Amino acid sequence: MAKTDTAYYSSTRPGPPRLRRRIGFWVVIPLLAMSLAGYAGGKLPAAVSVAEGHGTHGMFTAEQYTTAHHGQRSWTGTFTPQNHGQAIKDVGYNGDLSDAVHGTKVSAVYVDGEAYAPGSRQWILDLVLFIAGVFVFAFWCWTVPIRYLRRSGSVPPPPWVRTA
């Protein structure tokens, strides 16, 4: 066990709590924020396209019901275009199919590898998640690195801040 002026270090403890907190502030928070913004931002164009009525209209046939480890339930199935084109298998459905059973057919719009309910409002959730991720990342940029640089004296304060 080693002792410094402010903390004890031992081989059984991964590090001082302050270090773990700094790792959270410097690494985990920005990664989570950008992951959220990237995920939602990647799904946003397809969801907006569906809301505008673009995409391939057709029928979705529910075939496999899946429950993820965190309780999210979804249907995967086959999408058949209205013009009786080639059916697309293993398509995820983004919408409410709570009372569906195997073989249920519903009207759907196919965009970017997924089927959506016609007139879907999925874009609202995607937009909110995207804005939340960007906001958390911007807030992190303002509070963590900029404050750090100001404390170290590397960056002068903005002109509206009075200094003694």
TIRO-2110 file (N, C-alpha, C; in Angstrom, 1 decimal):
// TIRO-2110
0.9, -1.2, 0.0, N, 1, A
0.0, 0.0, 0.0, CA, 1, A
0.9, 1.2, 0.0, C, 1, A
0.6, 2.2, -0.9, N, 2, A
1.3, 3.4, -1.0, CA, 2, A
0.4, 4.5, -0.5, C, 2, A
1.1, 5.5, 0.1, N, 3, A
0.3, 6.7, 0.6, CA, 3, A
0.9, 7.9, 0.1, C, 3, A
0.0, 8.8, -0.4, N, 4, A
0.4, 10.1, -0.8, CA, 4, A
-0.3, 11.1, 0.1, C, 4, A
-0.2, 12.4, -0.1, N, 5, A
-0.7, 13.4, 0.7, CA, 5, A
-2.3, 13.3, 0.7, C, 5, A
-2.9, 12.9, -0.3, N, 6, A
-4.3, 13.0, -0.4, CA, 6, A
-5.0, 11.6, -0.5, C, 6, A
-4.3, 10.5, -0.8, N, 7, A
-5.0, 9.3, -1.0, CA, 7, A
-4.1, 8.1, -0.7, C, 7, A
-4.7, 6.9, -0.4, N, 8, A
-4.1, 5.7, -0.3, CA, 8, A
-4.3, 4.9, -1.6, C, 8, A
-3.2, 4.2, -2.0, N, 9, A
-3.3, 3.3, -3.2, CA, 9, A
-3.0, 1.9, -2.8, C, 9, A
-3.7, 0.9, -3.2, N, 10, A
-3.4, -0.5, -3.0, CA, 10, A
-3.7, -1.3, -4.2, C, 10, A
-3.2, -2.5, -4.2, N, 11, A
-3.4, -3.3, -5.4, CA, 11, A
-4.8, -3.8, -5.5, C, 11, A
-5.6, -3.8, -4.5, N, 12, A
-6.9, -4.3, -4.6, CA, 12, A
-7.9, -3.3, -5.0, C, 12, A
-7.6, -2.1, -5.0, N, 13, A
-8.5, -1.0, -5.5, CA, 13, A
-8.1, -0.5, -6.9, C, 13, A
-9.0, -0.4, -7.8, N, 14, A
-8.6, 0.0, -9.2, CA, 14, A
-8.1, 1.4, -9.3, C, 14, A
-8.3, 2.2, -8.3, N, 15, A
-7.8, 3.6, -8.4, CA, 15, A
-8.7, 4.5, -7.5, C, 15, A
-8.2, 5.7, -7.3, N, 16, A
-9.0, 6.6, -6.4, CA, 16, A
-10.3, 6.9, -7.0, C, 16, A
-11.3, 7.2, -6.2, N, 17, A
-12.7, 7.5, -6.8, CA, 17, A
-12.6, 8.7, -7.7, C, 17, A
-11.7, 9.7, -7.4, N, 18, A
-11.6, 10.9, -8.3, CA, 18, A
-11.2, 10.5, -9.7, C, 18, A
-10.3, 9.5, -9.8, N, 19, A
-9.8, 9.1, -11.1, CA, 19, A
-11.0, 8.4, -11.9, C, 19, A
-11.7, 7.5, -11.2, N, 20, A
-12.9, 6.9, -11.8, CA, 20, A
-13.9, 7.9, -12.3, C, 20, A
-14.1, 9.0, -11.5, N, 21, A
-15.0, 10.0, -11.9, CA, 21, A
-14.5, 10.7, -13.1, C, 21, A
-13.2, 11.0, -13.1, N, 22, A
-12.7, 11.7, -14.3, CA, 22, A
-12.8, 10.9, -15.6, C, 22, A
-12.6, 9.6, -15.4, N, 23, A
-12.7, 8.7, -16.6, CA, 23, A
-14.2, 8.8, -17.1, C, 23, A
-15.1, 8.8, -16.2, N, 24, A
-16.5, 8.9, -16.6, CA, 24, A
-16.8, 10.2, -17.3, C, 24, A
-16.2, 11.3, -16.8, N, 25, A
-16.5, 12.6, -17.4, CA, 25, A
-15.7, 12.7, -18.7, C, 25, A
-14.5, 12.2, -18.8, N, 26, A
-13.8, 12.4, -20.0, CA, 26, A
-14.0, 11.4, -21.1, C, 26, A
-14.5, 10.2, -20.7, N, 27, A
-14.6, 9.1, -21.7, CA, 27, A
-16.0, 8.6, -21.9, C, 27, A
-16.6, 8.2, -20.8, N, 28, A
-17.9, 7.5, -20.9, CA, 28, A
-19.1, 8.5, -21.4, C, 28, A
-19.2, 9.6, -20.8, N, 29, A
-20.3, 10.5, -21.1, CA, 29, A
-20.2, 11.0, -22.6, C, 29, A
-19.1, 11.4, -23.1, N, 30, A
-19.1, 11.8, -24.5, CA, 30, A
-19.4, 10.6, -25.5, C, 30, A
-18.8, 9.4, -25.1, N, 31, A
-19.1, 8.3, -26.0, CA, 31, A
-20.6, 7.9, -26.0, C, 31, A
-21.2, 7.9, -24.8, N, 32, A
-22.6, 7.6, -24.8, CA, 32, A
-23.5, 8.7, -25.5, C, 32, A
-23.1, 9.9, -25.3, N, 33, A
-23.9, 11.0, -26.0, CA, 33, A
-23.7, 10.9, -27.5, C, 33, A
-22.5, 10.7, -28.0, N, 34, A
-22.3, 10.6, -29.4, CA, 34, A
-22.9, 9.3, -30.0, C, 34, A
-22.9, 8.2, -29.2, N, 35, A
-23.5, 7.0, -29.7, CA, 35, A
-25.1, 7.1, -29.8, C, 35, A
-25.7, 7.8, -28.8, N, 36, A
-27.1, 8.1, -28.9, CA, 36, A
-27.4, 9.0, -30.1, C, 36, A
-26.6, 10.0, -30.3, N, 37, A
-26.9, 10.9, -31.5, CA, 37, A
-26.6, 10.2, -32.8, C, 37, A
-25.6, 9.4, -32.8, N, 38, A
-25.3, 8.6, -34.1, CA, 38, A
-26.4, 7.6, -34.4, C, 38, A
-26.9, 6.9, -33.4, N, 39, A
-27.9, 5.9, -33.6, CA, 39, A
-29.2, 6.5, -34.1, C, 39, A
-29.6, 7.6, -33.4, N, 40, A
-30.9, 8.2, -33.7, CA, 40, A
-30.7, 9.0, -35.1, C, 40, A
-29.6, 9.6, -35.3, N, 41, A
-29.3, 10.3, -36.5, CA, 41, A
-29.3, 9.4, -37.7, C, 41, A
-28.8, 8.2, -37.5, N, 42, A
-28.8, 7.2, -38.6, CA, 42, A
-30.2, 6.7, -39.0, C, 42, A
-31.1, 6.6, -38.0, N, 43, A
-32.5, 6.2, -38.3, CA, 43, A
-33.4, 7.3, -38.7, C, 43, A
-33.0, 8.5, -38.4, N, 44, A
-33.9, 9.7, -38.7, CA, 44, A
-34.3, 9.9, -40.2, C, 44, A
-33.3, 9.8, -41.1, N, 45, A
-33.7, 10.0, -42.5, CA, 45, A
-34.8, 9.0, -43.0, C, 45, A
-34.7, 7.7, -42.6, N, 46, A
-35.6, 6.7, -43.0, CA, 46, A
-37.0, 7.0, -42.4, C, 46, A
-37.0, 7.4, -41.1, N, 47, A
-38.3, 7.7, -40.4, CA, 47, A
-39.0, 8.9, -41.0, C, 47, A
-38.2, 9.9, -41.4, N, 48, A
-38.8, 11.1, -42.0, CA, 48, A
-39.3, 10.7, -43.4, C, 48, A
-38.6, 9.9, -44.1, N, 49, A
-39.0, 9.5, -45.5, CA, 49, A
-40.4, 8.7, -45.4, C, 49, A
-40.5, 7.9, -44.4, N, 50, A
-41.8, 7.2, -44.2, CA, 50, A
-42.9, 8.1, -43.8, C, 50, A
-42.6, 9.1, -43.0, N, 51, A
-43.7, 10.1, -42.6, CA, 51, A
-44.1, 10.9, -43.8, C, 51, A
-43.2, 11.1, -44.7, N, 52, A
-43.6, 11.9, -45.9, CA, 52, A
-44.3, 11.0, -47.0, C, 52, A
-44.3, 9.7, -46.7, N, 53, A
-45.0, 8.8, -47.7, CA, 53, A
-44.1, 8.2, -48.7, C, 53, A
-42.8, 8.4, -48.6, N, 54, A
-41.9, 7.8, -49.6, CA, 54, A
-41.6, 6.4, -49.2, C, 54, A
-41.0, 5.6, -50.1, N, 55, A
-40.6, 4.3, -49.8, CA, 55, A
-41.5, 3.3, -50.6, C, 55, A
-41.3, 2.0, -50.4, N, 56, A
-42.1, 1.0, -51.2, CA, 56, A
-43.2, 0.6, -50.3, C, 56, A
-44.4, 0.8, -50.8, N, 57, A
-45.6, 0.4, -50.1, CA, 57, A
-45.9, -1.1, -50.4, C, 57, A
-46.4, -1.8, -49.4, N, 58, A
-46.7, -3.2, -49.5, CA, 58, A
-47.3, -3.8, -48.3, C, 58, A
-47.1, -5.1, -48.1, N, 59, A
-47.6, -5.8, -46.9, CA, 59, A
-46.5, -6.5, -46.2, C, 59, A
-46.6, -6.4, -44.8, N, 60, A
-45.6, -7.1, -44.0, CA, 60, A
-46.3, -8.3, -43.3, C, 60, A
-45.7, -9.4, -43.4, N, 61, A
-46.2, -10.6, -42.8, CA, 61, A
-45.3, -11.0, -41.6, C, 61, A
-45.9, -11.0, -40.4, N, 62, A
-45.2, -11.3, -39.2, CA, 62, A
-44.9, -12.8, -39.2, C, 62, A
-43.6, -13.1, -38.9, N, 63, A
-43.2, -14.5, -38.9, CA, 63, A
-42.5, -14.9, -37.6, C, 63, A
-41.6, -14.0, -37.1, N, 64, A
-40.8, -14.4, -35.9, CA, 64, A
-40.9, -13.3, -34.8, C, 64, A
-41.4, -13.7, -33.6, N, 65, A
-41.5, -12.7, -32.5, CA, 65, A
-40.3, -12.8, -31.6, C, 65, A
-39.6, -11.7, -31.4, N, 66, A
-38.4, -11.7, -30.6, CA, 66, A
-38.5, -10.8, -29.4, C, 66, A
-38.0, -11.3, -28.3, N, 67, A
-37.9, -10.5, -27.1, CA, 67, A
-36.5, -10.3, -26.7, C, 67, A
-36.0, -9.1, -26.7, N, 68, A
-34.6, -8.8, -26.4, CA, 68, A
-34.4, -8.9, -24.9, C, 68, A
-33.1, -9.0, -24.5, N, 69, A
-32.8, -9.2, -23.1, CA, 69, A
-33.3, -8.0, -22.2, C, 69, A
-33.5, -6.9, -22.8, N, 70, A
-34.0, -5.7, -22.0, CA, 70, A
-35.5, -5.5, -22.1, C, 70, A
-36.2, -6.5, -22.6, N, 71, A
-37.7, -6.5, -22.6, CA, 71, A
-38.3, -6.0, -23.9, C, 71, A
-37.5, -5.4, -24.8, N, 72, A
-38.1, -4.9, -26.0, CA, 72, A
-38.5, -6.0, -26.9, C, 72, A
-39.8, -6.0, -27.4, N, 73, A
-40.3, -7.0, -28.3, CA, 73, A
-40.5, -6.5, -29.7, C, 73, A
-40.2, -7.4, -30.7, N, 74, A
-40.3, -6.9, -32.0, CA, 74, A
-40.7, -8.1, -32.9, C, 74, A
-41.2, -7.8, -34.1, N, 75, A
-41.5, -8.8, -35.1, CA, 75, A
-40.6, -8.7, -36.3, C, 75, A
-40.2, -9.8, -36.8, N, 76, A
-39.4, -9.9, -38.0, CA, 76, A
-40.2, -10.8, -39.0, C, 76, A
-40.2, -10.4, -40.3, N, 77, A
-41.0, -11.1, -41.2, CA, 77, A
-40.6, -10.9, -42.7, C, 77, A
-41.6, -11.0, -43.5, N, 78, A
-41.4, -10.8, -45.0, CA, 78, A
-42.2, -9.6, -45.5, C, 78, A
-41.5, -8.8, -46.3, N, 79, A
-42.2, -7.7, -46.9, CA, 79, A
-42.5, -8.0, -48.3, C, 79, A
-43.7, -7.8, -48.8, N, 80, A
-44.1, -8.0, -50.2, CA, 80, A
-44.6, -6.7, -50.7, C, 80, A
-43.9, -6.2, -51.8, N, 81, A
-44.3, -4.9, -52.4, CA, 81, A
-45.7, -5.0, -53.0, C, 81, A
-46.4, -3.9, -53.1, N, 82, A
-47.7, -3.8, -53.7, CA, 82, A
-47.7, -4.2, -55.2, C, 82, A
-46.6, -3.9, -55.9, N, 83, A
-46.5, -4.3, -57.3, CA, 83, A
-46.2, -5.7, -57.5, C, 83, A
-46.3, -6.5, -56.5, N, 84, A
-46.0, -8.0, -56.5, CA, 84, A
-44.6, -8.3, -57.0, C, 84, A
-43.7, -7.4, -56.6, N, 85, A
-42.3, -7.7, -56.9, CA, 85, A
-41.7, -8.7, -56.0, C, 85, A
-40.4, -8.9, -55.9, N, 86, A
-39.8, -9.9, -55.1, CA, 86, A
-39.9, -9.6, -53.7, C, 86, A
-40.4, -10.6, -52.9, N, 87, A
-40.5, -10.5, -51.5, CA, 87, A
-39.2, -10.4, -50.8, C, 87, A
-39.1, -9.6, -49.7, N, 88, A
-37.9, -9.4, -49.0, CA, 88, A
-38.1, -10.1, -47.6, C, 88, A
-37.2, -11.0, -47.3, N, 89, A
-37.3, -11.7, -46.0, CA, 89, A
-36.4, -11.1, -44.9, C, 89, A
-36.7, -11.5, -43.7, N, 90, A
-36.0, -11.0, -42.5, CA, 90, A
-36.0, -9.5, -42.4, C, 90, A
-37.2, -8.9, -42.5, N, 91, A
-37.3, -7.5, -42.4, CA, 91, A
-37.9, -7.2, -41.0, C, 91, A
-37.3, -6.3, -40.3, N, 92, A
-37.8, -5.8, -39.0, CA, 92, A
-39.0, -4.9, -39.1, C, 92, A
-39.9, -4.9, -38.2, N, 93, A
-41.1, -4.0, -38.3, CA, 93, A
-41.0, -3.0, -37.2, C, 93, A
-41.1, -1.7, -37.6, N, 94, A
-41.0, -0.6, -36.6, CA, 94, A
-42.5, -0.1, -36.5, C, 94, A
-43.1, -0.6, -35.5, N, 95, A
-44.5, -0.2, -35.3, CA, 95, A
-45.2, -1.1, -34.2, C, 95, A
-46.4, -0.8, -33.9, N, 96, A
-47.1, -1.5, -32.9, CA, 96, A
-47.8, -2.7, -33.5, C, 96, A
-47.4, -3.9, -33.1, N, 97, A
-48.1, -5.2, -33.5, CA, 97, A
-48.4, -6.0, -32.2, C, 97, A
-48.9, -5.3, -31.2, N, 98, A
-49.1, -6.0, -30.0, CA, 98, A
-50.1, -7.1, -30.0, C, 98, A
-51.1, -7.1, -30.8, N, 99, A
-52.0, -8.2, -30.9, CA, 99, A
-51.8, -9.1, -32.1, C, 99, A
-50.6, -9.1, -32.7, N, 100, A
-50.4, -9.9, -33.9, CA, 100, A
-50.0, -11.3, -33.5, C, 100, A
-50.2, -12.2, -34.4, N, 101, A
-49.8, -13.6, -34.2, CA, 101, A
-49.0, -14.0, -35.5, C, 101, A
-48.4, -15.1, -35.5, N, 102, A
-47.6, -15.6, -36.6, CA, 102, A
-48.5, -15.6, -37.9, C, 102, A
-48.1, -15.0, -38.9, N, 103, A
-48.9, -14.9, -40.2, CA, 103, A
-49.7, -13.7, -40.3, C, 103, A
-49.8, -12.8, -39.3, N, 104, A
-50.5, -11.6, -39.4, CA, 104, A
-50.0, -10.7, -40.5, C, 104, A
-50.9, -10.2, -41.4, N, 105, A
-50.4, -9.3, -42.5, CA, 105, A
-50.9, -7.9, -42.2, C, 105, A
-50.0, -6.9, -42.3, N, 106, A
-50.4, -5.5, -42.1, CA, 106, A
-49.8, -4.7, -43.2, C, 106, A
-50.4, -3.5, -43.5, N, 107, A
-49.9, -2.6, -44.5, CA, 107, A
-48.6, -2.0, -43.9, C, 107, A
-47.6, -1.8, -44.8, N, 108, A
-46.3, -1.3, -44.4, CA, 108, A
-45.6, -0.5, -45.5, C, 108, A
-44.6, 0.2, -45.1, N, 109, A
-43.8, 1.0, -46.0, CA, 109, A
-42.4, 0.5, -45.8, C, 109, A
-41.7, 0.1, -46.8, N, 110, A
-40.3, -0.4, -46.7, CA, 110, A
-39.3, 0.7, -47.1, C, 110, A
-38.4, 1.0, -46.1, N, 111, A
-37.4, 2.0, -46.3, CA, 111, A
-36.1, 1.5, -45.6, C, 111, A
-35.0, 1.5, -46.3, N, 112, A
-33.7, 1.2, -45.7, CA, 112, A
-33.6, -0.1, -44.9, C, 112, A
-34.2, -1.1, -45.4, N, 113, A
-34.1, -2.4, -44.8, CA, 113, A
-35.1, -2.7, -43.7, C, 113, A
-36.0, -1.8, -43.4, N, 114, A
-37.0, -2.0, -42.4, CA, 114, A
-38.4, -1.6, -42.8, C, 114, A
-39.4, -2.2, -42.2, N, 115, A
-40.8, -1.9, -42.6, CA, 115, A
-41.4, -1.0, -41.5, C, 115, A
-42.1, 0.0, -41.9, N, 116, A
-42.7, 0.9, -40.9, CA, 116, A
-44.2, 0.9, -41.2, C, 116, A
-45.0, 1.3, -40.2, N, 117, A
-46.4, 1.5, -40.4, CA, 117, A
-46.6, 2.7, -41.2, C, 117, A
-47.6, 2.7, -42.2, N, 118, A
-47.8, 3.9, -43.0, CA, 118, A
-48.1, 5.1, -42.1, C, 118, A
-47.5, 6.3, -42.4, N, 119, A
-47.7, 7.5, -41.6, CA, 119, A
-47.0, 7.4, -40.3, C, 119, A
-46.0, 6.6, -40.1, N, 120, A
-45.4, 6.4, -38.8, CA, 120, A
-44.8, 7.7, -38.2, C, 120, A
-44.9, 7.8, -36.9, N, 121, A
-44.4, 9.0, -36.2, CA, 121, A
-43.1, 8.6, -35.5, C, 121, A
-42.4, 7.6, -36.0, N, 122, A
-41.1, 7.2, -35.4, CA, 122, A
-40.1, 8.3, -35.5, C, 122, A
-40.2, 9.2, -36.5, N, 123, A
-39.2, 10.2, -36.7, CA, 123, A
-39.2, 11.2, -35.5, C, 123, A
-40.3, 11.3, -34.7, N, 124, A
-40.4, 12.2, -33.6, CA, 124, A
-39.4, 11.7, -32.5, C, 124, A
-39.5, 10.4, -32.2, N, 125, A
-38.6, 9.8, -31.2, CA, 125, A
-37.2, 9.9, -31.6, C, 125, A
-36.9, 9.6, -32.9, N, 126, A
-35.5, 9.7, -33.4, CA, 126, A
-35.0, 11.1, -33.3, C, 126, A
-35.8, 12.1, -33.6, N, 127, A
-35.4, 13.5, -33.6, CA, 127, A
-35.1, 13.9, -32.1, C, 127, A
-36.0, 13.5, -31.2, N, 128, A
-35.7, 13.8, -29.8, CA, 128, A
-34.5, 13.2, -29.3, C, 128, A
-34.2, 11.9, -29.6, N, 129, A
-33.0, 11.2, -29.2, CA, 129, A
-31.8, 11.8, -29.8, C, 129, A
-31.9, 12.2, -31.0, N, 130, A
-30.7, 12.9, -31.7, CA, 130, A
-30.4, 14.2, -31.0, C, 130, A
-31.4, 15.0, -30.8, N, 131, A
-31.2, 16.3, -30.1, CA, 131, A
-30.7, 16.1, -28.7, C, 131, A
-31.2, 15.2, -28.0, N, 132, A
-30.7, 14.9, -26.6, CA, 132, A
-29.2, 14.5, -26.6, C, 132, A
-28.8, 13.6, -27.6, N, 133, A
-27.4, 13.2, -27.7, CA, 133, A
-26.5, 14.4, -28.0, C, 133, A
-26.9, 15.2, -29.0, N, 134, A
-26.1, 16.4, -29.3, CA, 134, A
-26.1, 17.4, -28.2, C, 134, A
-27.2, 17.6, -27.5, N, 135, A
-27.2, 18.5, -26.3, CA, 135, A
-26.3, 18.1, -25.2, C, 135, A
-26.3, 16.8, -24.9, N, 136, A
-25.5, 16.3, -23.8, CA, 136, A
-24.0, 16.4, -24.2, C, 136, A
-23.7, 16.1, -25.5, N, 137, A
-22.3, 16.3, -25.9, CA, 137, A
-21.9, 17.7, -25.9, C, 137, A
-22.7, 18.6, -26.3, N, 138, A
-22.4, 20.1, -26.3, CA, 138, A
-22.2, 20.5, -24.9, C, 138, A
-23.1, 20.1, -24.0, N, 139, A
-23.0, 20.5, -22.6, CA, 139, A
-21.7, 20.0, -22.0, C, 139, A
-21.3, 18.7, -22.3, N, 140, A
-20.1, 18.1, -21.9, CA, 140, A
-18.9, 18.9, -22.4, C, 140, A
-18.9, 19.3, -23.7, N, 141, A
-17.8, 20.1, -24.3, CA, 141, A
-17.7, 21.4, -23.5, C, 141, A
-18.8, 22.0, -23.1, N, 142, A
-18.7, 23.3, -22.4, CA, 142, A
-18.2, 23.1, -21.0, C, 142, A
-18.6, 22.1, -20.3, N, 143, A
-18.3, 22.0, -18.9, CA, 143, A
-17.0, 21.3, -18.6, C, 143, A
-16.7, 20.3, -19.4, N, 144, A
-15.5, 19.5, -19.0, CA, 144, A
-14.2, 20.0, -19.7, C, 144, A
-14.0, 19.9, -21.0, N, 145, A
-12.7, 20.3, -21.5, CA, 145, A
-12.5, 21.8, -21.4, C, 145, A
-13.5, 22.6, -21.7, N, 146, A
-13.3, 24.1, -21.6, CA, 146, A
-12.9, 24.5, -20.2, C, 146, A
-13.6, 24.0, -19.2, N, 147, A
-13.3, 24.4, -17.8, CA, 147, A
-11.9, 23.9, -17.5, C, 147, A
-11.6, 22.7, -17.9, N, 148, A
-10.2, 22.2, -17.6, CA, 148, A
-9.1, 23.1, -18.2, C, 148, A
-9.3, 23.5, -19.5, N, 149, A
-8.4, 24.4, -20.1, CA, 149, A
-8.3, 25.8, -19.5, C, 149, A
-9.5, 26.3, -19.0, N, 150, A
-9.5, 27.6, -18.4, CA, 150, A
-8.8, 27.5, -17.0, C, 150, A
-9.0, 26.4, -16.3, N, 151, A
-8.3, 26.3, -15.0, CA, 151, A
-6.8, 26.2, -15.2, C, 151, A
-6.4, 25.5, -16.2, N, 152, A
-4.9, 25.4, -16.4, CA, 152, A
-4.3, 26.6, -17.0, C, 152, A
-5.1, 27.6, -17.4, N, 153, A
-4.6, 28.8, -17.9, CA, 153, A
-4.2, 28.8, -19.4, C, 153, A
-4.6, 27.7, -20.1, N, 154, A
-4.3, 27.6, -21.5, CA, 154, A
-5.2, 28.4, -22.4, C, 154, A
-6.4, 28.7, -21.9, N, 155, A
-7.4, 29.4, -22.7, CA, 155, A
-7.8, 30.7, -21.9, C, 155, A
-7.7, 31.9, -22.5, N, 156, A
-8.1, 33.0, -21.8, CA, 156, A
-9.6, 33.0, -21.7, C, 156, A
-10.2, 33.7, -20.6, N, 157, A
-11.6, 33.7, -20.5, CA, 157, A
-12.2, 34.6, -21.6, C, 157, A
-13.5, 34.4, -21.9, N, 158, A
-14.2, 35.1, -22.9, CA, 158, A
-14.2, 36.6, -22.5, C, 158, A
-14.4, 37.5, -23.4, N, 159, A
-14.4, 39.0, -23.1, CA, 159, A
-15.5, 39.4, -22.2, C, 159, A
-16.6, 38.7, -22.1, N, 160, A
-17.6, 39.2, -21.2, CA, 160, A
-17.4, 38.8, -19.7, C, 160, A
-16.4, 38.0, -19.4, N, 161, A
-16.1, 37.6, -18.1, CA, 161, A
-15.1, 38.5, -17.5, C, 161, A
-15.5, 39.1, -16.3, N, 162, A
-14.6, 40.1, -15.7, CA, 162, A
-13.6, 39.3, -14.8, C, 162, A
-12.3, 39.7, -15.0, N, 163, A
-11.3, 39.1, -14.2, CA, 163, A
-10.7, 40.2, -13.3, C, 163, A
-10.2, 39.8, -12.2, N, 164, A
-9.7, 40.8, -11.2, CA, 164, A
-8.3, 41.2, -11.6, C, 164, A
END
